[in-house]
């Protein structure tokens, strides 16, 4: 039985889907990472100098989607 690789969603793909500017989204995510009480999953998934990406359906992706939808 072959296991399917987990789907990854990038910031660029998320921005295209939500029709928002990637630069502004990046700024919002940077601000959110500084608030671990409000956005704990984004803080956990954040790795400095790494592309912003999440496993599809993960708590981190849901938090990012929620943040960017209101931004």
The first five atom37 places (N, CA, C, CB, O) and aatype in JSON, in Angstrom:
{
  "aatype": [20, 20, 20, 20, 20, 20, 20, 20, 20, 20, 20, 20, 20, 20, 20, 20, 20, 20, 20, 20, 20, 20, 20, 20, 20, 20, 20, 20, 20, 20, 20, 20, 20, 20, 20, 20, 20, 20, 20, 20, 20, 20, 20, 20, 20, 20, 20, 20, 20, 20, 20, 20, 20, 20, 20, 20, 20, 20, 20, 20, 20, 20, 20, 20, 20, 20, 20, 20, 20, 20, 20],
  "atom_mask": [
    [1, 1, 1, 1, 1],
    [1, 1, 1, 1, 1],
    [1, 1, 1, 1, 1],
    [1, 1, 1, 1, 1],
    [1, 1, 1, 1, 1],
    [1, 1, 1, 1, 1],
    [1, 1, 1, 1, 1],
    [1, 1, 1, 1, 1],
    [1, 1, 1, 1, 1],
    [1, 1, 1, 1, 1],
    [1, 1, 1, 1, 1],
    [1, 1, 1, 1, 1],
    [1, 1, 1, 1, 1],
    [1, 1, 1, 1, 1],
    [1, 1, 1, 1, 1],
    [1, 1, 1, 1, 1],
    [1, 1, 1, 1, 1],
    [1, 1, 1, 1, 1],
    [1, 1, 1, 1, 1],
    [1, 1, 1, 1, 1],
    [1, 1, 1, 1, 1],
    [1, 1, 1, 1, 1],
    [1, 1, 1, 1, 1],
    [1, 1, 1, 1, 1],
    [1, 1, 1, 1, 1],
    [1, 1, 1, 1, 1],
    [1, 1, 1, 1, 1],
    [1, 1, 1, 1, 1],
    [1, 1, 1, 1, 1],
    [1, 1, 1, 1, 1],
    [1, 1, 1, 1, 1],
    [1, 1, 1, 1, 1],
    [1, 1, 1, 1, 1],
    [1, 1, 1, 1, 1],
    [1, 1, 1, 1, 1],
    [1, 1, 1, 1, 1],
    [1, 1, 1, 1, 1],
    [1, 1, 1, 1, 1],
    [1, 1, 1, 1, 1],
    [1, 1, 1, 1, 1],
    [1, 1, 1, 1, 1],
    [1, 1, 1, 1, 1],
    [1, 1, 1, 1, 1],
    [1, 1, 1, 1, 1],
    [1, 1, 1, 1, 1],
    [1, 1, 1, 1, 1],
    [1, 1, 1, 1, 1],
    [1, 1, 1, 1, 1],
    [1, 1, 1, 1, 1],
    [1, 1, 1, 1, 1],
    [1, 1, 1, 1, 1],
    [1, 1, 1, 1, 1],
    [1, 1, 1, 1, 1],
    [1, 1, 1, 1, 1],
    [1, 1, 1, 1, 1],
    [1, 1, 1, 1, 1],
    [1, 1, 1, 1, 1],
    [1, 1, 1, 1, 1],
    [1, 1, 1, 1, 1],
    [1, 1, 1, 1, 1],
    [1, 1, 1, 1, 1],
    [1, 1, 1, 1, 1],
    [1, 1, 1, 1, 1],
    [1, 1, 1, 1, 1],
    [1, 1, 1, 1, 1],
    [1, 1, 1, 1, 1],
    [1, 1, 1, 1, 1],
    [1, 1, 1, 1, 1],
    [1, 1, 1, 1, 1],
    [1, 1, 1, 1, 1],
    [1, 1, 1, 1, 1]
  ],
  "atom_positions": [
    [[0.84, -1.18, 0.0], [0.0, 0.0, 0.0], [0.89, 1.25, 0.0], [-0.96, 0.0, 1.22], [1.76, 1.39, 0.86]],
    [[0.67, 2.12, -0.94], [1.47, 3.34, -1.07], [0.75, 4.48, -0.35], [1.71, 3.7, -2.57], [-0.43, 4.76, -0.6]],
    [[1.5, 5.13, 0.55], [0.92, 6.27, 1.26], [1.11, 7.54, 0.45], [1.56, 6.42, 2.66], [2.16, 7.76, -0.15]],
    [[0.11, 8.36, 0.44], [0.15, 9.61, -0.28], [0.9, 10.65, 0.55], [-1.28, 10.11, -0.63], [0.69, 10.74, 1.76]],
    [[1.76, 11.41, -0.07], [2.5, 12.46, 0.63], [1.52, 13.53, 1.11], [3.6, 13.09, -0.29], [0.54, 13.83, 0.43]],
    [[1.8, 14.1, 2.29], [0.89, 15.14, 2.79], [0.91, 16.37, 1.89], [1.26, 15.53, 4.22], [1.95, 16.77, 1.38]],
    [[-0.27, 16.95, 1.7], [-0.37, 18.15, 0.87], [0.11, 19.36, 1.64], [-1.81, 18.36, 0.39], [-0.21, 19.53, 2.82]],
    [[0.88, 20.19, 0.98], [1.41, 21.39, 1.61], [0.82, 22.6, 0.92], [2.96, 21.42, 1.56], [0.72, 22.64, -0.31]],
    [[0.43, 23.58, 1.71], [-0.09, 24.84, 1.15], [0.9, 25.94, 1.52], [-1.54, 25.16, 1.68], [1.28, 26.09, 2.68]],
    [[1.3, 26.71, 0.52], [2.26, 27.79, 0.74], [1.52, 29.11, 0.93], [3.24, 27.89, -0.45], [0.33, 29.24, 0.64]],
    [[2.26, 30.09, 1.43], [1.68, 31.42, 1.61], [1.22, 31.98, 0.26], [2.69, 32.37, 2.27], [0.17, 32.61, 0.17]],
    [[2.02, 31.75, -0.77], [1.68, 32.26, -2.1], [0.35, 31.67, -2.59], [2.81, 31.94, -3.11], [-0.49, 32.39, -3.13]],
    [[0.17, 30.37, -2.39], [-1.06, 29.71, -2.82], [-2.26, 30.19, -1.99], [-0.92, 28.17, -2.72], [-3.35, 30.39, -2.51]],
    [[-2.02, 30.37, -0.7], [-3.08, 30.85, 0.18], [-3.51, 32.27, -0.21], [-2.62, 30.82, 1.65], [-4.7, 32.59, -0.21]],
    [[-2.54, 33.11, -0.53], [-2.84, 34.49, -0.94], [-3.61, 34.51, -2.26], [-1.54, 35.3, -1.07], [-4.54, 35.29, -2.43]],
    [[-3.21, 33.65, -3.19], [-3.91, 33.58, -4.47], [-5.37, 33.13, -4.26], [-3.18, 32.61, -5.44], [-6.28, 33.65, -4.89]],
    [[-5.56, 32.17, -3.37], [-6.89, 31.65, -3.1], [-7.78, 32.72, -2.43], [-6.81, 30.4, -2.21], [-8.96, 32.84, -2.76]],
    [[-7.2, 33.47, -1.5], [-7.96, 34.49, -0.78], [-7.96, 35.85, -1.49], [-7.4, 34.65, 0.62], [-8.61, 36.8, -1.04]],
    [[-7.22, 35.94, -2.59], [-7.11, 37.17, -3.38], [-6.61, 38.35, -2.54], [-8.46, 37.51, -4.01], [-7.23, 39.41, -2.5]],
    [[-5.46, 38.13, -1.86], [-4.84, 39.18, -1.06], [-3.37, 39.31, -1.46], [-4.98, 38.88, 0.46], [-2.8, 38.41, -2.07]],
    [[-2.78, 40.43, -1.11], [-1.39, 40.71, -1.44], [-0.46, 39.9, -0.55], [-1.1, 42.21, -1.32], [-0.61, 39.91, 0.67]],
    [[0.5, 39.21, -1.14], [1.42, 38.35, -0.38], [2.3, 39.16, 0.58], [2.3, 37.56, -1.33], [2.62, 38.69, 1.67]],
    [[2.7, 40.35, 0.17], [3.55, 41.17, 1.03], [2.8, 41.58, 2.3], [4.04, 42.41, 0.27], [3.35, 41.49, 3.4]],
    [[1.57, 42.02, 2.15], [0.75, 42.4, 3.31], [0.46, 41.18, 4.18], [-0.57, 43.06, 2.85], [0.45, 41.29, 5.41]],
    [[0.24, 40.04, 3.57], [-0.03, 38.81, 4.32], [1.2, 38.43, 5.14], [-0.42, 37.65, 3.36], [1.08, 38.02, 6.3]],
    [[2.37, 38.56, 4.54], [3.61, 38.26, 5.27], [3.78, 39.16, 6.48], [4.81, 38.4, 4.35], [4.21, 38.71, 7.54]],
    [[3.45, 40.43, 6.31], [3.55, 41.38, 7.42], [2.57, 40.99, 8.54], [3.26, 42.82, 6.94], [2.93, 41.04, 9.71]],
    [[1.36, 40.61, 8.17], [0.37, 40.19, 9.16], [0.84, 38.95, 9.92], [-0.98, 39.9, 8.48], [0.67, 38.85, 11.13]],
    [[1.44, 38.0, 9.18], [1.92, 36.78, 9.82], [3.11, 37.08, 10.74], [2.32, 35.75, 8.77], [3.22, 36.48, 11.81]],
    [[3.99, 37.99, 10.34], [5.11, 38.37, 11.2], [4.61, 38.97, 12.5], [6.03, 39.36, 10.48], [5.13, 38.67, 13.57]],
    [[3.61, 39.83, 12.4], [3.02, 40.42, 13.61], [2.35, 39.35, 14.48], [1.99, 41.51, 13.22], [2.46, 39.39, 15.7]],
    [[1.68, 38.41, 13.86], [0.97, 37.37, 14.6], [1.93, 36.46, 15.36], [0.11, 36.54, 13.64], [1.61, 36.0, 16.45]],
    [[3.09, 36.19, 14.79], [4.07, 35.3, 15.44], [4.58, 35.92, 16.74], [5.25, 35.02, 14.49], [5.05, 35.21, 17.63]],
    [[4.47, 37.22, 16.85], [4.9, 37.9, 18.08], [3.86, 37.81, 19.19], [5.21, 39.36, 17.78], [4.1, 38.29, 20.3]],
    [[2.71, 37.21, 18.91], [1.63, 37.09, 19.9], [1.27, 35.61, 20.11], [0.38, 37.9, 19.43], [0.27, 35.13, 19.59]],
    [[2.11, 34.89, 20.89], [1.89, 33.44, 21.05], [0.6, 33.06, 21.77], [3.03, 32.86, 21.8], [0.1, 31.95, 21.58]],
    [[0.04, 33.96, 22.58], [-1.21, 33.63, 23.27], [-2.39, 33.62, 22.3], [-1.47, 34.62, 24.4], [-3.29, 32.8, 22.42]],
    [[-2.36, 34.54, 21.35], [-3.47, 34.65, 20.4], [-3.33, 33.67, 19.23], [-3.56, 36.07, 19.87], [-4.33, 33.16, 18.72]],
    [[-2.08, 33.41, 18.8], [-1.83, 32.55, 17.63], [-0.82, 31.45, 17.96], [-1.31, 33.41, 16.44], [0.27, 31.45, 17.39]],
    [[-1.14, 30.53, 18.87], [-0.15, 29.51, 19.28], [0.29, 28.58, 18.15], [-0.72, 28.68, 20.4], [1.46, 28.19, 18.11]],
    [[-0.6, 28.22, 17.25], [-0.23, 27.29, 16.17], [0.69, 27.96, 15.14], [-1.5, 26.78, 15.46], [1.59, 27.31, 14.61]],
    [[0.49, 29.24, 14.88], [1.37, 29.94, 13.95], [2.77, 30.05, 14.55], [0.82, 31.35, 13.63], [3.76, 29.92, 13.83]],
    [[2.85, 30.27, 15.85], [4.15, 30.36, 16.51], [4.86, 29.01, 16.43], [3.98, 30.8, 17.99], [6.06, 28.96, 16.16]],
    [[4.12, 27.91, 16.66], [4.72, 26.57, 16.6], [5.23, 26.24, 15.2], [3.69, 25.51, 17.04], [6.29, 25.64, 15.04]],
    [[4.48, 26.64, 14.19], [4.85, 26.27, 12.82], [5.87, 27.21, 12.19], [3.61, 26.24, 11.95], [6.41, 26.92, 11.12]],
    [[6.15, 28.33, 12.85], [7.08, 29.32, 12.29], [8.53, 28.87, 12.47], [6.87, 30.69, 12.95], [8.96, 28.52, 13.57]],
    [[9.27, 28.9, 11.37], [10.71, 28.63, 11.4], [11.4, 29.79, 10.7], [11.05, 27.24, 10.72], [11.13, 30.06, 9.53]],
    [[12.31, 30.47, 11.41], [12.98, 31.63, 10.81], [13.67, 31.28, 9.49], [14.0, 32.2, 11.79], [14.27, 30.22, 9.34]],
    [[13.57, 32.21, 8.56], [14.21, 32.1, 7.24], [13.76, 30.89, 6.41], [15.69, 32.04, 7.41], [14.46, 30.47, 5.49]],
    [[12.61, 30.35, 6.74], [12.05, 29.23, 5.98], [10.78, 29.72, 5.3], [11.75, 27.99, 6.91], [10.11, 30.62, 5.81]],
    [[10.43, 29.15, 4.16], [9.19, 29.57, 3.49], [7.98, 29.28, 4.37], [9.05, 28.87, 2.12], [7.94, 28.27, 5.08]],
    [[7.02, 30.16, 4.31], [5.8, 29.94, 5.11], [4.93, 28.95, 4.37], [5.03, 31.29, 5.36], [4.45, 29.2, 3.27]],
    [[4.76, 27.8, 5.01], [3.93, 26.75, 4.43], [3.38, 25.89, 5.56], [4.75, 25.88, 3.41], [3.97, 25.79, 6.64]],
    [[2.25, 25.26, 5.3], [1.57, 24.46, 6.3], [1.05, 23.2, 5.66], [0.43, 25.24, 6.97], [0.82, 23.16, 4.45]],
    [[0.85, 22.16, 6.47], [0.18, 20.97, 5.99], [-1.29, 21.31, 5.81], [0.37, 19.76, 6.96], [-1.89, 21.97, 6.66]],
    [[-1.86, 20.87, 4.72], [-3.26, 21.18, 4.43], [-4.15, 20.59, 5.52], [-3.68, 20.63, 3.04], [-4.07, 19.4, 5.84]],
    [[-5.0, 21.44, 6.1], [-5.91, 21.0, 7.14], [-5.33, 21.05, 8.55], [-6.36, 19.63, 6.85], [-6.01, 20.7, 9.51]],
    [[-4.07, 21.47, 8.68], [-3.44, 21.53, 9.99], [-3.97, 22.72, 10.8], [-1.9, 21.62, 9.85], [-4.52, 23.66, 10.23]],
    [[-3.8, 22.68, 12.13], [-4.22, 23.82, 12.94], [-3.5, 25.11, 12.55], [-3.98, 23.52, 14.42], [-4.08, 26.19, 12.6]],
    [[-2.24, 25.01, 12.16], [-1.48, 26.19, 11.73], [-2.07, 26.82, 10.48], [-0.02, 25.82, 11.48], [-2.17, 28.04, 10.38]],
    [[-2.46, 25.98, 9.53], [-3.07, 26.5, 8.3], [-4.4, 27.17, 8.61], [-3.26, 25.36, 7.26], [-4.72, 28.22, 8.04]],
    [[-5.19, 26.57, 9.49], [-6.48, 27.14, 9.84], [-6.32, 28.5, 10.53], [-7.26, 26.17, 10.76], [-7.09, 29.42, 10.28]],
    [[-5.29, 28.6, 11.4], [-5.03, 29.87, 12.07], [-4.58, 30.93, 11.07], [-3.99, 29.69, 13.16], [-5.01, 32.08, 11.15]],
    [[-3.7, 30.55, 10.14], [-3.22, 31.48, 9.12], [-4.38, 31.94, 8.24], [-2.12, 30.83, 8.26], [-4.51, 33.12, 7.93]],
    [[-5.22, 31.01, 7.84], [-6.38, 31.33, 7.0], [-7.31, 32.31, 7.72], [-7.15, 30.04, 6.62], [-7.79, 33.27, 7.13]],
    [[-7.56, 32.05, 9.0], [-8.42, 32.93, 9.79], [-7.82, 34.33, 9.91], [-8.65, 32.34, 11.17], [-8.53, 35.33, 9.78]],
    [[-6.53, 34.4, 10.16], [-5.85, 35.69, 10.3], [-5.9, 36.46, 8.99], [-4.4, 35.49, 10.74], [-6.21, 37.65, 8.98]],
    [[-5.6, 35.8, 7.89], [-5.54, 36.47, 6.59], [-6.93, 36.84, 6.05], [-4.82, 35.6, 5.59], [-7.07, 37.77, 5.27]],
    [[-7.94, 36.1, 6.47], [-9.3, 36.4, 6.02], [-9.8, 37.72, 6.6], [-10.25, 35.27, 6.39], [-10.6, 38.41, 5.98]],
    [[-9.33, 38.07, 7.81], [-9.78, 39.31, 8.43], [-8.84, 40.46, 8.15], [-9.92, 39.13, 9.91], [-9.17, 41.62, 8.41]],
    [[-7.65, 40.16, 7.61], [-6.65, 41.21, 7.37], [-7.01, 42.09, 6.2], [-5.27, 40.6, 7.14], [-6.28, 43.02, 5.86]]
  ]
}
